[in-house]
């Protein structure tokens, strides 16, 4: 079977998920013909993806999210304004996507939360079934954990997610654990897609805390916590560090961002402190490392992830780094969770292949009907 990918290029999560599924499909004897990756003028296709993906990678313009340069907070208003200003090049991108689908002649298109996919199927209606895969499709699940209040951010999140999946045959919602499907929403719950490097690591039990420092304020909080508890070893991977190891003292060090080294540190740490990105929290759960999940400011999706991860037992949710909260949580962490999480992850191979077979065997669903169904459910729950 021939498969074409559409991948959101924002961050690492969707790209690493695409790499993982590509390995599953190729092992099963399917052909991945290529990957259309949404990019902006400021954000090219990351080298880690283009170097490891074995099929052609096709970058195409897609509006991106806008973050505050100082606080790293998501700015919904500026994101919307940018999208409105780029309507003409975006329409050109949609026609390019349709042309690529026609040229590749895939049996199935798999979309990793890229708006190009949903809008191409809504407006140009390619004659190929599409499956959408992302944790964000939990937004349409009735039991998904959500912060109280924040009505505007909640509806914005659901609407932006909706834009990626018009015309989809199924929505495969990546989840921390097994839950009931939501067939009325075309949502099926599936395990996380993790990169092969994670599954090959043999974790050990260390005594240090590991932090992924993307928010400027988190570094300040780490330094404050270190002053209060200098006996606790902490390592922070920080975008503002340009050397491999910046040693502050005997128990605190910062390190330049390095994906492979971060995995090595994660494998031997006691716990991690991170934003509430789905991918990184799942990697920690697979390795049996409890997580303190601190959502980026104004990032509603991450706020949901933190609550949902806390429900699933993979970590504790927090508004800011509170070392005392983390230390109090560690004795409560279920040391058997990693075993359960790995068993859930192991079911993914069959579930993803089954979804692709269902899509290929079906006639293409009506994009208009799907649009109406989604709009009816948009403001519910």
N, C-alpha and C positions, 0 to 999 in steps of 0.2 A: 504494500500500500504506500502511496505517495502522500507525504505530509508537509505542509508549509506552515511555518511559524510566523506570528506577529508578536513582537515583544516590546513592552514599555522599557525605555532606556533609562528611566529615572531611578537612581540608586542601584543596588546590586541584587536585590531580592528576585525580581522577575527574570533577570538575566541568568542567575544561577539556577533558578527553577527550570528555565528552558534548557540549559546544559544538562541537567539531571534527566529530564524527560527524553531528550535526544538520545542519551545513552540507553535508556530503557527501550525506546523504539528500535534503535539499531540492533540491540541485542535480540529483539523479537523478530528481526528480519525485515522491518519496514525501512523506507527511504525518506529521510528528511531532506527536502529539496532546497531549503534555504530558510533564512530568517530575515524578515523585515523588522528593523529596529527603529523606533521613534527617537529622533534626536532634535536638538536645537542648535543654534549658532554657538552657544556656550557649552553644550554637552554633546560630545562625540561618542561613538561606540567605544566602551572601555576595552583596553587591550586584553584584559583577562578573558573577555568573551570572544573577541574576534580571533584570538590565538588558539582557543580551545574548541570553538565550534567548527565542526568538520565540513559543513556545507557553506555555500556562499552567504555572506552577510550583506544586506542591502539597507543602508541608512536612508531614512526619509524624514523630512521635517514633520514634527508634531509639537503642539504647544506644551510647554513644561510648567511645573509648579514654580512659584516664586517664594523664596525664603528671605527673611531679614538678614542682611549681611552681618549684623552685630549680634543679634540674639538667636539667630537660626530658627526663629519662629516662622511657621507657615503664614503667608499673607493671602487670604482668599480673594480680597478685592483686587489686588494687583495681579493675581493669577487670572481672574476673569477679564480684566482690562487687556492683558497681554493676549488672551485667546481671541477677544473681539478684534484686536488690531491685526491679527494674522489670518483672518477668514479667507482671503484670496489665496495665499500660499497653501493654506490647509486644504482648500478645495482641490487645488492641483495635486496635493499629496494623495487625496482620496482616489483620484483618477489614476494615479500611479499604482496604488495598491490594487485596484481592480485590474489594471493591465498586467501586473505581475502574476496575479492569480490566474488570469487567462493564459499567460505564457507558461507557467509551471504546471498547470492542469493537475492540481493535487486532488486526492480523494477526500481529504479533510483539511480544513484550516484550523490551527490551534492558536488562540489569542491569549496572551499573557497580559491582560489588563491594559491593552493599548487602545486609546480612543480611535485611532485610525481604523481599527477593525470594526468596532461597533458602528461608527458613522458611515463607513463604506457599505456595510450591510444594510443600514437604514436607508441610505440614499441611492445607492447604485446596485444593490441586491445581486451580488455574484451568485452563480448557480452551484455553489459548493457548500456543503454543511460546515458550520463553524462551531467549535467547542471553546468555551472561555474558562481559563484556569487562574485562580488567584484567591488569596485569603479574603480579599475585599468583598467577595460575593457572599460571605457570611452576613453582610449588611441586610440581605433579603431573608435571612433565617429568623423565625420568630423568637428563638431562644438566645440569640446573640447578645452578649453583655454590652450595655451602653451606659455612658455617664448620665446621671439625672440632669434634666434641664438641657441646655444647649440645643434647643430646637433648630435654630438656624444652621448650626454646624452639622447637625445630624442630617437635615434634609439636603444640604449641599454635598455631603459625603455620599449619600444614596444617589443623588442625581448624577454626580460625576462618575460613580460606578456604573450607573445605568447607561451612560454614554458609551461605555466600552463594550456593551454586550447586546445591543440590538441585533435581532436576527439569529442569535445563538441557538443551536439545537439543545445544548445543556450548559449549565453553569456548574463547574466543579469547584466547590468551595474548600480550600485547604484549611484544615482544622487541627488544633492541638490534640484533640481526642475524637473518638467515634461518637457521633450524634445521629439522631434521626434525620433522614432526608426531608426536604420541603418540596414535594412534587408539584404543588400548585404554583410554585415559583420557578420550576425547572432546576432546582438546586439539589445537587448530590454532594454529600459530605465525603471528602477523601483525605488521605494522610498528606503530610508535608512532602515536598520534593526537596531533598537535601543533596548537596554536592557529594560526590563519591569520596572526596578527601575526608569528610566527616565520618563516614561509615567505616573507614579504614583505620581511624585513630583508636588507640587503646588508652583510655583515660586513667589517671592515677589520682589519688587524694592528696592534695597539697594543703598548705595553710595560708595562702595568700589570696587577696581579693583582686579581681581583674576588672578594669573599667575601660569602656570605649567612650572616649571624651569627644563628642561632637558639639555639645552645647558649651559656649564659653563659660557660663556660670558653674558648670559641673567641675571644672578644674579648681575654681575657688572653693567649692564645697569639699572637694577631696583634700585640699590643703588644710582646711579648717578641721576636718575629721582626723587628719593625720596628727595635728597638734594635740587633739584630745586623746587619741589612742596611738601614740608613736610605736607601741609594741606590735601593732598589726601590720603585716606586710601588704603593701598595695602597689600594683602596677597599672599604669594608665597609658593606653594608646591614644595619642593626641595629634590632631591634624596640624597643630602649631609647632610640632617638634620635627626637626629636620635630620636628626642623628638617630642611629639605631637605639642608643641607650642614653638617656639624660638622667644621671643619678643625682637625686636630691639629697638623700642620706641613706643610712643602712636599710631602712624599711620602706622607702618611697622612691620610685623611678618612673619616668615617663619615656615613651618610646614612639618613634615615627610610625605612621600607619603602614602596616605590612600585613596583608591577609594571611599569609602562611605562618608568620611568627605569631599572629594573634591566635590562630588555632592551636599552636604549640603551647602557648601560655594558658589557653582555655582548658586544654587537656589535663593540666596539672594544678589548676587553681582550686580554691574552696568554693567560690561563688563569683558571679559576674554582676557588674553594674552597667546597664546599657539603656539606650532608648527602647521603646516598645515596638521596634520593628519585628515583624513576625519571623523572618528568617533567622536572625541571630538568636532569638529566644528559643526557637526550635532546635538549633544546633546545640545550645547549652543543655536543653532537656535531653537530647540524645546522648550527650556525654555525662549526664547525671549531675549537672552543675546548676544549683538554684540561682535564679536571676532576680535582681531588683530592677523593675521596669519603670523607667522615668520617661513619660511621653514628651516629645518636643512641644513647646508652647504652641497653642492653637491647632495642634495636629489631632483632629478628632479621631481619625482612624487609629492612631497609636494609643489614644486614651481608651478606646474600645479594646484594643489588643491587650493592654495592661490588665483591664478588668477580666477579660476572657482568660488570659493566662493565669491570673490568680485563681479563677474558678477551677481551671484544669489542674492546678497544683504545681505549675512549673516555676512559680516565683511569687513575689509580692509586689503590688503596685504602689507607687509613691509619686508625689508631686515634685519632690526634690530629694537629693541624696541625704539620707538620714542613716548614719552608720549604726546607731542604736536600734533602729527599726530592723535593719538587715540582720544584726547579730541576734536579735530576739526571734527573728523568723527562722534562722538556720536550724535550731533543734526541732522545729515543726515540719521541716521538709521531709517528704516521704522518700526514703532512699530506694524504694522499689519502683519509683516513678519511671526511671530510665528504662527499666525492663519492659514496663507496659508501653512506654512511648515507642520503643524499638519494635515491639510486636505490631503496634498500630502502623508504624512506618512501613513495615514489611508487607502489609497488605496492599500497598500502593501499586506495585507492579501489575497485578491482575486488574485492579480497579481502573487504572488509566487505559490499559489495553482494551478492556471491555467497553469503556466509554467511546473510544475511537471506533470500535467495531459497530456499536449501536448507531453512531452518527453516519458512518459510511453506508450502512444498510438501509438507512431511512431516506425518504424523500425530503427535500429541503423544506423546512418550516417556513411559514409565511412571515416575512419581516414585519408587515403591517400588523398582523395579529399579535406578534410578540411585543411590538411597540405598545399596542393598546393594553395588553396585560400588564406590562411593566408600569405604565402610567397609572393604571387603576390601583396598583399596590404601592406606589411610591410614597404616599403620605400615610399609609397604614402602619400600625404598631410602633 
